């Protein structure tokens, strides 16, 4: 953004491979060009008008209009933000000076951690020993649709993993009776189900590739074709392939349908599918309909819908009953759903019009499913603090017909959006009822909804939908994670859920929709060598500095470690994590990769800071959440949680570490600026830390859509607040910081690689850290936002992070 020059890095790094030189290698000292600035506010002279300084919206004329966003005044004159490391930004990722600097960073990190090589190998072996390398997912039934002249064949679908292979193998087997139970003998050669077919081996697809992610795998209605999307760079730009499952030959290779977001939705035939294209900022913005038999170029596909507002992005899905294609257009604060009647399309054999469920209104979010002629809608319409549950006739422009779903007996709505600690996230509709996912008491929840006789959403009925019974599924543990698993059959009498906790490996449980007490444990994750009785977890509440907010903090530990803490009143090493953005939740979920930490006496803590959605939408939204002008609540909550752990004698600053990824990296980056003395080690993965420079520049991917999450610093309303917490601008000069490991990917399309690179140099420039507290950058040159795609390589990267962490905490001893 307005860099006035491009200057090469000068480093103190030696290129020598001599081991004695490497052992004493000094960190790269990046050149600071004090002439480089980023202009915040009004457009500076010469600014390209193609990239707006703020969202283009209508100015209110005095009449109330729900569709209008308020235009905010821009900072004037523009503020010149120093950007001394701005030369690190290279959109091409080919500038030799920048690449040389990144390589120097990697060389330093490699040499600074060379003494840990043997330990990393041990950690990798431990991590690997805790996973069942040869495994499979629960086989699930996917309904078929009969094709003209064809024979109906029903299939069960599942994924296999094989020892020594890095990627998934997608399989299917003919459905015959109850096939959720099987007698697999655990060997590589044995099929999971009789008649097993491999339909996609990602290991073959990934051959000779540094990176490979398959985003979506969708079988056609007759199950004779398979559509899948793949990304080979980490840039999250997917190409689509269509495979004939009878001949095992590609009908379309990845050269035809490119630059997509990875979504694939089949129409109600095997010849037509829908997908989404990306714009130049990688925003999903156009929905296309492709007819395979036409064999046309991608440019000839039919454009069904285009989202012109750059604050919004698109998603597509199909209702579980197969009736409608849903096109969701959403920003952080408003949404709009369009639909295509696929039944009508298949009947007419032609394109049918795209219609709107309810026109977008500012600050109104809604999601839609369909059941027996009615839309089932979750929405915060009416300025509700949480989402409420509505139904309406399944027609276009039905916003005036939304009705809350009440109980038949009490007449009140369980999900009316006004209960502070009960929030609704989604509703899945089935023939015999519906399942609501949401949160209550800070935990994920599932509710089974049974419809009252005579008040069901039967096709053609004009009666109000009412509930005969609502049952919340209960579990014994204090903190847990639970959610719906893969449920494709609208007419199913039962659903598969997934349950786990910090100490309970994932369980897949089949539950009848009409009698939730009828439960069957279908599959439990096998964790080699794991003894659940040795570990425990608890949820605690840390006081915030405002004197009224209680921050949930989950901890997991070995029981012997906690017994020692309580007996000796001496703290243990504690590793804290948090996210705190987008209303997303950090759940108390099982992870075998935590065991190497727990077994070395580490207490693992998750701080559920504001900005997440753990306590409902008010935990996220203004005025008291962690968004916009109250974003600092996220960082204060993290620091307050850490401070409370110290005061509670569970931790001390010399043995307290912290970690966060992406927006969680912002949480950690801002927190170590607020209280660098509180932490001994910090790990930041792909951290969003250059907030002002990034969010002021709409030429950077996805910035415009992010203005409704963080605010736009070009606007007076947000500028000072964002400047006050942006990690890049708030490094404390002369302070001693924790040891820091920053990891990133060169091809990350979400957090550009130059953000973590700049922050690394800024930390070194400002802090007083010596060689005992290193600041290291590890840049993956062939990865994107989500690190390695190869599961074995991912474990090696995790072992690298853990080795750094344990070394800096001084916990390199043998595990318990």
N, C-alpha and C positions, 0 to 999 in steps of 0.2 A: 504494500500500500504506500505509494508515494516515496519509495526509496529513491534517493537522488543519486546514488552511485552503487557500483558493485565492486566490492573489495575482497581480495583473496584472504584466506586465513593464514596467519603466521603462527606456528606452533613451536613449542619447545620439545616436541616428541622426536625421539631418535628413530631412524629407520633401521637401525642395526638389529640383527637377529641374535647377537651375542647374548647369552643368558644372563650374564652379569649386568649388561646394560639394561635388559628388559626388566630385571628385578628392581632397578632404581629409576625406572622410567617416570619422568614427571608428567603431570596431566597436560594435555594440549591447552595452551593459552590462546584463545581465539582473539583475533584482532578486533578492537572496538573502533568503529568509524563513528565518531561523535557528530558527524554531519548528517547522518541518516535520521530521518524522522518519519513518523506516520501522522497524518493529519486527521484529527477527530472533529467531527461536526460538519459544517458546511463544506461543500466540495471545494477543494483548493484549485487554483488555476491549472488548467490542463487536464483536469480529471475527466475520465471517459464517462460520458452520460449513460452508456449502456449499463453501468453498475450503479444503481440508486444508493443514495445515502440513507434512505429510510423507506419503509413500505409505502407503496403508492396506494393511497386510500382517498375516498371522498371526504370532503370537509363537511361536518354537520352544519345544516342551515337553520337550526333552531327547532326543527321537527324531529321527534324521536324516531330513529330508524335503527332497528336491531342489526342491520347489515353493515353499519358504518363503524369503522375504527377511528379513534380520535387521532388527529394529526398533531404531533408534538413539535415544539420549536427545536431547531437544531442549535448546537453550540456555535456561537458566532462572536468574534471571528473564530475560525477553526483552531483547535489546540494542537500545537506541534509536540507530539509525543516522542521523546528520544527513542531511537530504534538502532542502537549501535551494532547489533548483530543481525540487522536486516538483510545483509548480504548472504546469509545462509538460506534464504528463500530462493529456490530454483524450481519452477513449475515443471521443467523438463526432466529434472532429476539426472542430468547429464553433465552439469558444470564440473569440470575437473577440479577446480579449487574447492568446491563444496564437498565433492566426493572424497578428496584428499583429507579434508578436515574430519569427515565422518569416519574414515578409515583410521585416522590418528586416534580418534576417540575409542574406537573398537580395540585398537592395539593397546592403548593405555589400560582399558578395562581388562583385557585379556592378561596383560602382564601383572596388573595389580592384584589379580585373583589367581595367578598361576599356581600359588602354593595350595590352592584348594582343589586341584584337578583330581587327586585320588579321592578326596572326600565327596566331590561331585559324583564320581562314579559309584561310590557307595550309596549315596542318596538316590541316584537313578535306579539302582538295583532294588532299593527299598520301595520306591514308588511303583516300579514295575511288578514287584512281587505282590503288591496289594490289589492288582486288577486281574480279573479273569480274562486272559488274553483271547481265549476261544469262548465266545459267548453269543447270545442271541437276544433279540427283543421279543416281547410277547406277540405271537401271531394274531393278526386282527383281520376280521372279515370286512371286505370292501364289496358292496353290492354291485352286481353287473346289470347292464341293460341289454335286452335282447336286440340283436341287429337283424334286419330283414334277411330271411333265408338262413340264418345262423342258429347254432345250438347254444343254449344258455349254459355257461360254465361258471360256477362259483369258485372263488379263490380266497385263500388266506395269505396275507402278506406279512413279511417280517425282515429284519436286518440281521446279518451274521457278521461277527468279527472273528478272524483267525489268527492264531499265534504266529508272530513274525510278519504279519501283514498290517500295513499302516492305516488302511481305509476300509470303509464299509463294503459289504457285499449284500445287495438287495435280492431277496428271494421270494418265491411264492410256492404254494402247494395247493392241489385241489381240495376243496372243502368237502368233508364227509363227516357229518355228525359233530360232536363236541370235540373241537380240535385245539382248544386253549390249553389242554393238558396233553403232554406227550411223554414218551419214554426215551428221550435222547440220552445216549450213553456218555456224552461229554467229549467224544473224540472229534477230530477235524473231519474225518471221512464220513461220519454218520450224518444223515439228514435230520433236520429238526422235525419235519413232518414227512410222511410218505409221499412220494411223487415230487419231491422238491425240485424246483427249477431256479437257476440263477438268471435274473433278468438284467442286473447291472452290477458289474464288478468295478468299483471305483479304483481299485488298485491297478487295473489295466488302463483305465482312463488317465491315471496320474503318472504313468510311466514316462520317464524323461522330463518330468515337470518338477520345478522347485516348490511349487505351491498348487494345490488343487482343492477346491471346495465345491461340492454339489449342493446347490441351494434347495432345489425342489425336485421331487420325483413323483409324477402323477400318471396313473394308468388311465387309459381311455375308457369310455363307458362300456364297451364290449370286452375290454381287457385284452384286446389284440394289439394295442400300441402302447408305447411308453414314452412320455415326454419328460425330459430332465434338463436342468440348467447347470452350467459349470463356469467357474471363474478360475483362471490359472495365474493371476498376478497378485491377488489380494486387494485389487482396486474396486471390487464389488460391482463389476460390470460383467454380466452373465450372457453367455450364448446358449441358445436352446437347441437341443437335439431331439429328434423323433425316431424311435426304434420300433421296427416291426417285430413283435414278440414271437411270431410264428416262423419267420425266416431268419431272425436275429441279424437283420441288415438295417442300416440306417436309411430311413425314408428322407430325413433332412439331417445334414451334418451341421456343425456349429458355425458354418460360414454364412448361413442364410439369415437367421434371426439373431441379431447381435445387439449389444448395448441395451440390455434389458435389466430389470431389477431382480430377475430370477423367477418371478411368478409365472405359473402356468395354470390355466383353468380351462378344462375341456367343456365344449358345449355338449349337447345331448346326442352327439354322434362322434364317430372316430376321425372325422375329416376336418373338424373345426376346433380351434383353440384360441383363447384370449391371452394376451401378455401385455406388459407395461414397458414402454421405452423411457430412457433417462434423458434429461436435457444436459446442456454443457456443464451444469453445476452438479450433475449426478442426482438430480431430483427426479423421482418417478412422476411423470407428468402426462403421459399419453397412453390410453388403452387402445389396443389394436385387436382386430379380429382377423385371423389368418385361416384360409381354406387351403389345406395341404394339396389337394388334387389339382388345384390351379397351377401349381409349380411356379408361382410368380416370385418376383423379387420382393424383398421386404418393403420397398417403397410402394408397392402395389397393394399392400394390405389395407384393410378398411379401418380408418380412424373412427373409433366409436365415441371417445370422449377425450377432451383435452382440458387440463387444469392450468389456466393462464395466470392465476394468482400465485406468485412465487413464495408466498408464505405457506402454501398448502402442498401436500404430497399425496399420491394416490396408492391405493391397495385394492386388490381384487380377491374375491372369494365366491364360493358357491354355497347356497343354503343347503343344509344337510338333507332336505327332502329332494334336492336336485332341481327345484322349480326355477330358481332365479340366480342369475349372475349379479353379485353386488359389487359396485364400484364405490369405494369409500374415499372421499376427499377430506383430508384432515390437516389442521394445524394444531398447535399446542393448546389453542383456546376455542376452536370452533370446528365443526364437522358437517359434512353433507353426504348423504348416501343416494346413489342412483342405482337403478336396477334394469336388467334386461330379462324379459320373460322367456326363458329357454324352452319351456314347453310350447309356447306359441311359435317360437322360432323353428323348432323341429317340425311342428304341424304345417307351417306355411312354407318351410324350405327356403326361407329368405331372411334377411336381416330385419329385426324388429326394432322399434325406436327405444332409445335410452330415456328413462323417465326418472324423476326425482321423488324420493320418499318425502322429504321435507326440506325446504330451502334453508340454506345456512343462515344462522343468526349469530351475531357476535356473542361470545362467551357461552355458547350453547354447544355441548358435545353430545353426540348420540351414536349408538351402535344398533344394528338391526339383525334379527333372525326371522325366519318365517315358519309358521305352523298353521295348517288348516285354514288358510284364507285370512290370516291376521299377521301383521307385523308384531313381533315382540321387541320392545325398544328399551334400552337403558339410556338414561339421559339426565343431565343436571339442569334441564330447562326450568326457568323461573328462578334463577340464581340460587339453586339448591346447593348446600355445602357438599353433598355427596350425590351419587347417581341414584335415580329412582327407576322403578320398573313399570312400564306402560304397555298397553296393547292398542292397536288401531287397525282398521280395515286395510288389507294389503292392496292399496291403490296408490296412485301418485298424489302428491301434494296433500298429504293427510295430516299436516301439523295441527290442525284445529280439531282433530278427532282423537288425539291421544288421551287415554284414560288410565289412571293408576289401577294396578291389579290388587284388589282388596281380598281379604278373607271373607268367605261366605258367612261365617258365624259372627265375627266381630265387626265386620264392615270396614275395618282399618287396614291400611297397607303396611305390610312388614317392611317393604323397601320403598319408603316415601322420600328418601334423600335427606331427611332432617335429623336422623339419628347420628350424632357426632362420631361414635366409635363403630358404626356399622356402615360399610360401604360396599356397593355392588360394582363388580368389574365387568362381568359378562354373563350372558344367558345362552345356554344351548338347548334347542328345542328337539323333542322327540315326539313320536306318535302318542305315547301314553303320558307325557308330562314334560317337565323342563328341569334343568339343573342350573342353578345360579352359582357363580363363583364370585367371591368377594372377600371382605375382611371384617373381623370383629375382634375387639380386645387386642388389637395389634397383631393378629395371626391370620393366615389365609384360612378361608372357610368354604365349605360346599353346603348348599341347601338343595334338597329335593322338593320339587313343587308338584303336588297332585291337584288336579282340577276338579272343581265341584260339578256334580252331575247336573246337566241343564245349563251350565255356565262355562262350557268348554268352548274353545275357539274352533268349533266345527265349521267346515266349509259352508258358506252361505248363511251362517247364523248371525243374527244381529244382536244377540244377547251380550251383556257385559261379562267378560272373563272374570271368574272368581276362583279362589283357591279353597279346596277342601282341607288341605293339610300342607304344612311347611315343616320340613324336618332338617335341622342342622346336624350334619355328621359330627360325632364326638370322638375324641381320641384322648388317651390317658396322659400323654407326655405334656409337660409344661409349655414347651415350644416345639414347633414342628413345621413341616411344609407339606401341603396337600394340594392336589389339582387334578383336573381331568386329564386322562391319557388319550390315546387315539380311539375315537368313537365315530365311525363313518356311517353306521347303519341307522337311519332315521326310525326304522321300525323295530329296533332292538328293545328287548324287555329289561335289559340290564346295561350298566355302563362300567367301563374300566377306569379306576382312579389310580393315581400314584401317590404314595405316602412315604415320607422319610423324616428323619430328624438328625440332629448333630451326631447322635449315637446309634440310630437305627438305619441300616442300609435300606435302599429303596424297595418298597413292597408294591406290587401291582395287585389290586384287589377288585374283584368283580362284585358289583352290588346291584340287586334288583331295584328297578325304579319304583315299583309299587310296594315293596317291602324291604326297606334298607337294612333290616336286621338279617336278611338272607345274604350273607357275604361269603365269598370264596377267595382265599389267597391263591392267586394264579401263579405268581412268580416272585421270588425274593432275590435280590442281588447277592451273589456270592462274593465275599471279600476274603481271599485266602489269608489265613493266619490271624483273622480279626476276632477278638474276644470282647463282645459288647459289655460284659460285666465289669471291665476294667475302666470304663469311661463314664462320665456323667456330664450333664449340662444344666444350667439354670438361667432364668431370666431375672434381671435386676433392673431397677429404675434409678438413673443418675439424675441429680438435680441440675437444672440449667441455671445460668447466671441471672435469668429474669425472675427467679424466685417462685415461679408457678408451673413451669413446664417440666415434666418428667420424661427423660430420654430412655427408652428401652435399650438395654444392653444385654446381649446373650453371650454367655461364656461356655466353653467346652474344655474339658481337662481330663487328665487321668485322676482317678479317685485318690490314688496314693499321693499325688502332688498336692491336691487340695487338703488332704489330711495333714501333710507336713506344714503347709501354710498356716492352717488353723492351730496346730500344736505349737509351732515355734514362733508364730506371729511375725514371720518373715516373708516378704513378697517373693514371687516367682517371676521369671521372664514372661512378659505378656506381649502378644502380637495382635494389634488392633486393625480392623478393616472397616470401611464404610463406603457408601456410594453417595446418596443424598441428592438426587436430581431426577427430573422428568416424572416424578411420582412413582418411580420404580422402587421395588422392595428388595432388600437383602434378606433372604429367608434362612431359617435355621435348618439348612439342608445338609445331608450327609455328604462327605467328601473323603474318600480314602487318601487323597493327597495331603490331608492335614495330619495323618498319623505320624509321619517322621518328625513333625514338630511336637505333637503331643507326647510322643514317646521319649522325647528329650527334655521333658519337663516344662514345655511352653504351655501357657494358658492362651487359648485363642478367643478373641473377643470381637463381636460385631456390634458396632454402635449404630442404632437405627435413627440417624440424625434427620432433622427436618429437611425437606426437599425431596425425600422419598415419600412413599404412600402408605407406610406401615400402619399409621393411625388414621387412614382415610384421606380424602382430598384436602381437608384443612391442614394436614401435616405438610402438604406440598404448596398450597396456594397462599397468596396474600390474604389477610394482613399478618398472620402469625406463623406462616409456614416457612419454606425455604426457597422462595422464588422471587425474581425481580428485586424490589428494594429491600426485601427481607432475606436476601440470599445469604447474608453473613450469619444468619441463624445456623446454617449447615455447618459452618466452620467453628462457630462458637460451641455448638453442641458437641462436636468432635473433641475439641479441647476440654470442654467441661466434663465429658465422659472420661477422658484420660486422667484429668485431675482428680475426679472422684475415685477412680481405680487406685490412684496413689494414696489418697486420703484413707481409703478403705483397707490399706495395707496389702492389697493384692498385687501391686506393681510399684516399682520405683523408676525414676527417669533413666537410670543407668542400664535398666533392663527392659525398657518399654520401646517397642517398635511399632510402626504403622505402615499401612499399605492401601493403595487405591488405584483403580484403573479408569482411564478415560475421564468422565466427569468425576469419578471417585478420585482420580489423580489431582483434579482441581481441589477437592476437599482436603486431601493430604497436603498438597502444595501450599494452600492458603493457611492450613493449620500449623505447619512447621514455620511459616513466617510469623504467625501470631505468637507461638510459644516454642521457639527452637530448642530451648533448654529442657523441654518436657519429654523429648524423644531421643533415643540413642541411635535408631536406624529408621530410615524411610525408604520404601520401595514405591515407585510411581510408574505405572504401566500406561503407555500411550497417553500421557497426561495432557488435559486441556488447561494450559497454564499461561498462555499469551492472550488473555481475554480481550484486552482493549484493542490491540493491533489486529487480531483476527475478527472480532465482532464489528469493527468499524469498516471492514472491507468486504463488500458484497461480491467481489470477483472471486473470493475463495469459496470452494464448494460448500453448499448447504448453509451458508451464513444467514441468508434471508429467512429461511425456515426456523433458524435458531433464535431469531430476535424475540419470538414469543416465549422462549424459555428463560433467557438471561437478560433480555432488554437490549436496546440498541444504544451503544455509548455515544453515537453521533447526536443523540437527542439529549437536551439539557436534563430531562427527568432522570436519566439513568447514568449520565457520564460520571459524576463524582462517586456515586455508590460503587460502580464497577471499578473505577480507578482505585478506590480504597481497599479492594480485596484482590484484584488481579495479581497472581503470584509473581509475575515478571516485574511488576512495578513496586513490590513491597518486600523485597529481600532486605533484611536488616543488616546494614553495613557494620562490619566488625563483630557480628555475633557469631558464636560457635553453633553450628548447625549439626544435626545428626549426620551420620554417614548416610549417603544417598546413592541408590541405584535407580537409574531411569532407563526404562526399556521402551523401544518404539520400532515401527516398521517404516521403511522408506516409501512404500506404496500405499500407506494408510490414506483413505479418502475422507476420513472423518476428522481425525486430528492430524494435521499436516506435520510431517517429520521435523520441520524447522522449529516447531514449538518446543518439543522436549530438548532439541539441540541448543536453542537459544537459552532456555532456562538453566540447562547444565552450566553453560558459560557464565550466566548471570550469578548463579549460586557461588561459583568459584571466585568470581570477581568481588562479590560483596561479603562473603563469609570469612571468618578467620580460621577455617578448618585447616589442620595440618595433615600430614600423611597418615596419621592414625585414624582420621575420619575422612575417608576418601569420598569424592563426588564423581560417580562413574556413569557413563552413557553407553548403553549397549544397543546399537542400531542394527536391526535385522534388514539386510539389503534386498531380501526377496520376499518380504512379508507385508501384510496390511495391518488393519486395526486389531485383528483377532489372533495375532501371533501365528505360530506354525500350524499348518493344517494336518501334518503327519503326526499321529498320536504318539509315536515314540520320540520324535523330535520335540514335541511339546513337553514331554516328561523331562527331557534333557534340559530344556530351557527352564522348567520349573526347578529342577535340581540346581541349576546355576543360581537362580534367585535365592533359594533356601540356603545354599552354601554361603552366599554373601551375608545373608541375614544372620545365620547362626555364628559365623565367624566374628561378625561385628558385635554380637551380643556376648561372645565368649562362651558359647554353648556348643563346643565341638566334641564333647565327650560322647561316650557310648550311650546308646538309647537304653531305656528300661526294658 
